[in-house]
Amino acid sequence: MKFGIDRLLADPDLRKPLEGKRVALLAHPASVTEDLTHSLDALVASGLNVSAMFGPQHGVRGDLQDNMMESPDFTDPTYGIPVFSLYGEVRRPTGQSMHTFDVMLVDLQDLGCRIYTYVTTLLYVLQAAAEHGKEVWVLDRPNPAGRPVEGLTLRPGWESFVGAGPMPMRHGLTLGELGRWFIDHYKLDVAYRVIEMEGYAPDAAPGFGWPTDRVWVNPSPNAANLNMARAYAGTVMLEGTTLSEGRGTTRPLELFGAPDIDAKAVAAEMRRLAPDWLAGCALREIWFEPTFHKHVRTLCSGLHIHAEGRFYDHQAFKPWRLQALAFKAIRRLQPHYPLWRDFPYEYEFDKLAIDVINGGPALREWVDDPAAAPGDLDILTRSDEAAWAEERVPFLLY
């Protein structure tokens, strides 16, 4: 199997339209070739005129841990080209930065989740390119969560930097495919091309979207492995709660817990409420003590989600429902538990973080309603999932 970057480098005919043009690269630490050469180095070595570089959230270097930690612009010390941050003073490319190139190559490893901000950065780049008459090429990479669709569709008025448009939490597209949907949905007049992958089989075992012979490189500091990528469409909701998502441990966004919950009781209540929502993975009771972030240096009772090995069933695993069920179980066991965290989340200052994350209040309202059962959330969600599964069909490339 070959990723988009590897196909571009291997085929002079693919690179030919870039000859004589100024090329920008939007990249991060996971933007590497099959031999782990960074895409910037490989593109320069191929003879392309790379005139600028852009970095998304967490920076080109991937050095910034948390949300709302901004990266500065700087000059690349090796090639002397400007590096523009799209998560600093601006989140949309400025007119000044857009004048430094003719074609932007987007080589970002995504996680297949609406809230992962590289999705929104792609939209902003496409909108800026349409305004300034620039080309955008996506060097496509796998969606490690595969094709399954899950979660509520973002509601009108809830657009944000973690909500680029009306899609469910788990969209099941590659970044190249998402770009095609953005252009159609927002009616953008932009020159767009996808350098497709070769041999990508998102429904095939054992990787189900991620080739097992490909090295995993963190696309962001807390995206440490494939298990995290699979669980992320659910565990990302923990960022809007007082529960730890495992930041400050070695397995962030694969686990959750707090000092004042009984994880064994939570797991039992989850099994009682909706055993089907726990399918496709294993839940393991754990203890952990975060070295930073929420509940720092405090012993937490928690659960670790294992969507891997013999426990993983790709079609059965529903991370968004699983995490929603954990919230519901805690609310049932401790009705007055201070579950929702009230703080500015991704530059949204007047809305609860959990609602920004879910693109509306429906998930939180379901959790907090004592009369609401798992079937009620299913009814709300299944129609959204079915509609998206149909809407995305024209934009699939694989």
C-alpha positions as CSV (number, residue, x, y, z in Angstrom):
1,M,0.0,0.0,0.0
2,K,1.2,3.5,-0.8
3,F,0.1,6.8,0.8
4,G,-0.4,9.9,-1.3
5,I,3.0,11.3,-0.4
6,D,4.8,8.1,-1.5
7,R,2.9,8.0,-4.8
8,L,3.7,11.6,-5.6
9,L,7.4,11.0,-4.9
10,A,7.5,7.8,-6.9
11,D,5.8,9.1,-10.0
12,P,7.3,12.0,-12.0
13,D,4.1,12.4,-14.0
14,L,2.2,13.2,-10.8
15,R,4.7,15.9,-9.9
16,K,4.9,17.4,-13.4
17,P,2.0,19.9,-12.9
18,L,4.0,21.3,-9.9
19,E,7.1,22.1,-12.0
20,G,7.9,25.8,-12.1
21,K,5.4,26.5,-9.3
22,R,5.9,27.6,-5.8
23,V,4.7,24.9,-3.5
24,A,3.6,25.2,0.1
25,L,3.3,22.2,2.5
26,L,0.7,21.9,5.3
27,A,2.2,19.3,7.6
28,H,3.0,18.0,11.1
29,P,5.2,15.3,12.6
30,A,3.2,12.4,11.1
31,S,3.8,13.8,7.7
32,V,6.4,11.2,6.8
33,T,7.1,8.9,3.9
34,E,7.1,5.1,4.1
35,D,10.8,5.2,5.2
36,L,10.0,7.9,7.8
37,T,11.6,10.8,5.9
38,H,9.6,14.0,6.7
39,S,7.6,15.1,3.7
40,L,9.3,18.5,3.7
41,D,12.7,16.9,3.2
42,A,11.4,14.4,0.7
43,L,9.6,17.1,-1.4
44,V,12.7,19.4,-1.5
45,A,14.9,16.4,-2.4
46,S,12.5,15.6,-5.3
47,G,13.3,19.0,-6.9
48,L,10.1,20.8,-6.1
49,N,10.3,24.5,-5.2
50,V,8.9,24.4,-1.6
51,S,8.5,28.1,-0.8
52,A,6.5,28.0,2.5
53,M,5.2,25.7,5.2
54,F,2.1,25.7,7.3
55,G,1.4,24.0,10.6
56,P,-2.0,23.1,12.2
57,Q,-2.9,22.8,15.9
58,H,0.0,21.4,18.0
59,G,2.4,23.0,15.6
60,V,4.6,21.7,12.7
61,R,6.8,20.2,15.4
62,G,3.9,18.7,17.3
63,D,5.4,20.1,20.5
64,L,2.3,21.7,22.2
65,Q,0.3,19.4,24.4
66,D,-3.1,20.9,25.1
67,N,-6.0,22.7,23.4
68,M,-5.6,26.5,23.0
69,M,-1.8,26.4,23.2
70,E,-0.8,28.5,20.3
71,S,2.2,28.1,17.9
72,P,4.2,31.0,16.6
73,D,5.3,31.7,13.0
74,F,9.0,31.1,12.4
75,T,11.6,30.5,9.7
76,D,12.6,26.9,9.0
77,P,16.3,26.6,10.0
78,T,17.2,24.1,7.3
79,Y,15.6,25.6,4.2
80,G,15.1,29.2,5.3
81,I,11.4,29.2,4.3
82,P,8.6,30.8,6.3
83,V,6.6,28.6,8.5
84,F,3.1,29.9,9.2
85,S,1.0,28.8,12.1
86,L,-2.7,28.1,11.6
87,Y,-3.1,27.8,15.3
88,G,-1.6,31.0,16.7
89,E,-2.6,34.6,16.0
90,V,-4.8,33.2,13.2
91,R,-6.5,29.9,12.4
92,R,-7.3,30.9,8.8
93,P,-4.5,31.5,6.3
94,T,-3.9,35.3,5.9
95,G,-3.5,37.1,2.6
96,Q,0.1,37.6,3.3
97,S,0.8,33.9,3.8
98,M,-1.3,33.0,0.7
99,H,0.9,35.1,-1.5
100,T,3.9,32.8,-0.7
101,F,2.8,29.9,-2.9
102,D,0.9,28.8,-6.0
103,V,-0.1,25.2,-4.9
104,M,-0.6,24.0,-1.3
105,L,0.1,20.3,-0.6
106,V,-1.9,19.1,2.5
107,D,-0.2,16.1,4.0
108,L,-1.9,15.6,7.4
109,Q,-2.7,12.4,9.2
110,D,-6.3,12.6,10.4
111,L,-8.1,10.5,13.0
112,G,-11.5,10.2,11.3
113,C,-13.3,12.4,13.9
114,R,-15.2,15.7,13.3
115,I,-13.7,17.3,16.3
116,Y,-10.1,16.7,15.3
117,T,-9.1,20.2,14.2
118,Y,-7.1,19.2,11.1
119,V,-10.5,18.7,9.5
120,T,-11.5,22.4,10.1
121,T,-8.0,23.6,9.0
122,L,-8.5,21.8,5.7
123,L,-11.8,23.7,5.2
124,Y,-10.2,27.0,6.1
125,V,-7.4,26.4,3.6
126,L,-9.9,25.5,0.9
127,Q,-11.9,28.7,1.6
128,A,-8.8,30.8,1.5
129,A,-7.5,29.1,-1.7
130,A,-10.9,29.9,-3.4
131,E,-10.6,33.5,-2.4
132,H,-7.0,33.9,-3.6
133,G,-7.1,31.7,-6.6
134,K,-4.7,29.0,-5.3
135,E,-4.6,25.3,-5.9
136,V,-4.9,22.7,-3.1
137,W,-3.7,19.1,-3.3
138,V,-4.4,16.6,-0.6
139,L,-1.8,13.9,-0.3
140,D,-4.2,11.3,1.0
141,R,-3.6,9.2,4.1
142,P,-5.8,6.5,5.8
143,N,-8.6,7.1,8.2
144,P,-7.4,4.8,11.0
145,A,-11.0,4.6,12.4
146,G,-12.1,3.2,9.1
147,R,-15.5,3.6,7.3
148,P,-18.1,3.2,10.2
149,V,-20.3,6.3,10.9
150,E,-21.4,7.2,14.4
151,G,-22.7,10.1,16.4
152,L,-25.1,13.0,16.1
153,T,-24.8,15.4,13.2
154,L,-23.6,18.9,14.1
155,R,-26.6,21.2,14.4
156,P,-26.9,24.6,12.6
157,G,-25.4,27.4,14.7
158,W,-23.0,25.1,16.4
159,E,-20.1,25.4,13.9
160,S,-16.7,25.9,15.5
161,F,-13.1,25.1,15.2
162,V,-14.0,21.6,16.3
163,G,-17.2,21.5,14.1
164,A,-16.5,22.4,10.5
165,G,-19.9,21.4,9.2
166,P,-23.0,19.1,9.5
167,M,-21.4,15.7,9.8
168,P,-21.5,13.1,12.6
169,M,-18.7,12.7,15.1
170,R,-17.2,9.7,13.3
171,H,-17.4,10.6,9.6
172,G,-15.6,7.6,8.0
173,L,-13.8,9.6,5.3
174,T,-10.2,10.2,4.4
175,L,-9.0,13.9,4.4
176,G,-9.0,13.8,0.6
177,E,-12.6,12.7,0.5
178,L,-13.6,15.3,3.2
179,G,-12.1,18.0,1.0
180,R,-14.4,16.9,-1.9
181,W,-17.4,17.1,0.4
182,F,-16.4,20.5,1.8
183,I,-16.2,21.9,-1.8
184,D,-19.6,20.6,-2.7
185,H,-21.3,21.5,0.6
186,Y,-19.9,25.0,0.8
187,K,-20.0,25.6,-3.0
188,L,-16.3,26.5,-3.2
189,D,-14.7,27.4,-6.5
190,V,-11.3,26.1,-6.0
191,A,-8.8,24.0,-8.0
192,Y,-8.6,20.8,-5.9
193,R,-6.8,17.5,-6.5
194,V,-6.4,14.4,-4.4
195,I,-3.3,12.2,-4.8
196,E,-5.0,9.0,-3.9
197,M,-3.6,6.1,-2.0
198,E,-2.8,2.9,-3.7
199,G,-4.1,-0.3,-2.1
200,Y,-6.2,1.3,0.6
201,A,-8.8,-1.1,1.9
202,P,-10.7,0.5,4.8
203,D,-13.0,-2.5,5.4
204,A,-10.4,-5.2,5.3
205,A,-8.9,-7.0,8.2
206,P,-6.7,-6.8,10.1
207,G,-6.1,-3.1,10.0
208,F,-9.6,-1.9,9.0
209,G,-8.3,1.4,7.7
210,W,-4.7,1.4,9.0
211,P,-2.1,-0.8,7.2
212,T,-0.5,-3.0,9.9
213,D,2.9,-2.7,8.3
214,R,3.0,1.1,8.5
215,V,4.7,2.7,11.5
216,W,2.4,4.9,13.6
217,V,3.7,8.4,14.2
218,N,1.8,10.7,16.5
219,P,-0.2,13.2,14.5
220,S,-0.7,15.1,17.8
221,P,1.0,14.7,21.2
222,N,-1.8,12.6,22.7
223,A,-2.5,10.4,19.6
224,A,-0.1,7.7,20.6
225,N,-1.4,4.6,18.8
226,L,-4.1,3.0,16.8
227,N,-6.2,2.1,19.8
228,M,-6.5,5.8,20.7
229,A,-7.5,6.6,17.1
230,R,-10.3,4.0,17.3
231,A,-11.5,5.2,20.7
232,Y,-11.2,8.9,20.1
233,A,-14.7,9.6,18.7
234,G,-15.9,8.7,22.2
235,T,-13.1,9.6,24.5
236,V,-12.7,13.1,23.1
237,M,-16.0,14.0,24.8
238,L,-14.1,13.6,28.1
239,E,-12.5,16.9,27.4
240,G,-15.8,18.5,28.2
241,T,-16.1,16.8,31.5
242,T,-14.4,16.8,34.9
243,L,-13.3,13.2,34.3
244,S,-9.7,12.7,33.3
245,E,-9.2,11.5,29.8
246,G,-5.8,10.2,30.7
247,R,-3.7,13.3,29.9
248,G,-0.7,13.1,32.1
249,T,-0.6,9.3,31.7
250,T,1.1,7.2,29.0
251,R,-2.3,6.2,27.4
252,P,-4.3,9.5,27.0
253,L,-7.7,9.3,25.3
254,E,-7.9,5.6,25.7
255,L,-9.1,5.7,29.3
256,F,-11.1,7.7,31.8
257,G,-11.6,8.1,35.5
258,A,-11.6,10.3,38.5
259,P,-10.8,10.1,42.2
260,D,-14.4,10.2,43.3
261,I,-16.0,7.5,41.1
262,D,-16.1,3.7,41.5
263,A,-15.0,2.4,38.1
264,K,-16.1,-1.1,38.8
265,A,-19.6,0.1,39.7
266,V,-19.7,2.3,36.6
267,A,-18.8,-0.6,34.3
268,A,-21.5,-2.8,35.9
269,E,-24.1,-0.1,35.5
270,M,-23.0,0.3,31.8
271,R,-23.5,-3.4,31.3
272,R,-26.9,-3.2,32.9
273,L,-28.1,-0.3,30.9
274,A,-26.9,-1.2,27.4
275,P,-24.7,-4.2,27.1
276,D,-24.8,-4.0,23.3
277,W,-23.0,-0.6,23.4
278,L,-20.0,-2.3,25.0
279,A,-19.5,-4.7,22.0
280,G,-16.3,-4.9,20.0
281,C,-13.8,-4.0,22.8
282,A,-12.8,-4.8,26.3
283,L,-13.1,-2.6,29.3
284,R,-10.5,-3.1,32.0
285,E,-10.6,-1.6,35.5
286,I,-7.5,0.5,36.2
287,W,-6.0,2.9,38.7
288,F,-3.9,5.9,37.5
289,E,-2.4,9.1,38.7
290,P,-2.0,11.9,36.1
291,T,1.3,13.8,36.2
292,F,-0.4,16.9,34.8
293,H,-3.8,18.2,33.7
294,K,-7.1,17.2,35.5
295,H,-6.7,15.4,38.9
296,V,-2.9,15.9,38.8
297,R,-1.0,13.7,41.3
298,T,-4.3,12.3,42.6
299,L,-5.2,8.6,42.4
300,C,-8.1,7.9,40.0
301,S,-10.3,4.9,39.6
302,G,-11.0,4.4,35.9
303,L,-11.6,2.2,32.9
304,H,-9.3,1.5,30.0
305,I,-10.9,0.9,26.6
306,H,-9.1,-1.9,24.5
307,A,-10.3,-1.7,20.9
308,E,-7.4,-4.0,19.8
309,G,-6.2,-7.5,19.6
310,R,-8.7,-10.3,20.0
311,F,-11.2,-8.0,21.7
312,Y,-11.7,-5.8,18.6
313,D,-14.7,-6.1,16.4
314,H,-14.5,-3.3,13.8
315,Q,-18.2,-3.2,12.9
316,A,-19.5,-3.7,16.5
317,F,-17.3,-1.2,18.3
318,K,-19.2,2.1,19.0
319,P,-16.9,4.4,20.9
320,W,-19.3,7.4,20.9
321,R,-22.1,5.3,22.4
322,L,-19.7,3.6,24.8
323,Q,-18.5,6.9,26.3
324,A,-22.0,8.4,26.4
325,L,-23.1,5.3,28.3
326,A,-20.3,5.9,30.8
327,F,-21.6,9.4,31.4
328,K,-25.1,8.0,31.8
329,A,-23.9,5.3,34.3
330,I,-22.2,7.9,36.4
331,R,-25.3,10.1,36.4
332,R,-27.4,7.2,37.5
333,L,-25.0,6.2,40.3
334,Q,-24.3,9.7,41.5
335,P,-27.1,12.0,40.3
336,H,-25.4,15.2,41.5
337,Y,-21.9,14.4,40.2
338,P,-20.4,17.6,38.7
339,L,-19.8,16.0,35.4
340,W,-19.8,18.9,32.9
341,R,-16.7,21.1,32.9
342,D,-17.5,24.8,32.4
343,F,-14.5,26.5,30.7
344,P,-13.6,28.1,27.3
345,Y,-13.2,25.3,24.8
346,E,-11.5,26.0,21.5
347,Y,-12.3,29.7,21.6
348,E,-16.0,29.1,22.4
349,F,-16.6,31.2,25.5
350,D,-20.4,31.1,25.9
351,K,-21.3,27.5,25.4
352,L,-20.7,24.4,27.5
353,A,-17.7,22.4,26.2
354,I,-19.6,19.1,26.0
355,D,-22.1,20.8,23.7
356,V,-19.4,22.4,21.5
357,I,-17.8,19.0,21.2
358,N,-21.1,17.3,20.2
359,G,-22.3,20.1,17.9
360,G,-25.4,20.7,20.1
361,P,-26.9,20.0,23.5
362,A,-28.7,16.7,22.7
363,L,-26.1,14.3,24.2
364,R,-25.8,16.2,27.4
365,E,-29.6,16.5,27.7
366,W,-29.9,12.8,27.3
367,V,-27.3,12.1,30.0
368,D,-29.0,14.5,32.4
369,D,-32.6,13.3,31.8
370,P,-33.4,10.6,34.4
371,A,-36.2,9.2,32.3
372,A,-34.1,8.9,29.1
373,A,-33.0,5.4,28.1
374,P,-30.3,4.2,25.7
375,G,-33.0,3.5,23.1
376,D,-33.9,7.2,23.1
377,L,-30.4,8.3,22.1
378,D,-30.3,5.6,19.5
379,I,-33.5,7.0,17.9
380,L,-32.0,10.4,17.8
381,T,-28.7,9.2,16.4
382,R,-29.5,6.5,13.9
383,S,-31.3,8.8,11.5
384,D,-28.3,11.2,11.5
385,E,-25.9,8.2,10.8
386,A,-28.1,6.8,8.0
387,A,-28.4,10.2,6.3
388,W,-24.6,10.8,6.4
389,A,-23.8,7.3,5.2
390,E,-25.9,8.1,2.1
391,E,-24.7,11.7,1.7
392,R,-21.0,10.8,1.7
393,V,-21.3,8.2,-1.1
394,P,-20.5,10.5,-4.1
395,F,-17.3,11.6,-2.4
396,L,-15.8,8.2,-1.7
397,L,-12.6,7.5,-3.5
398,Y,-11.9,4.0,-2.2
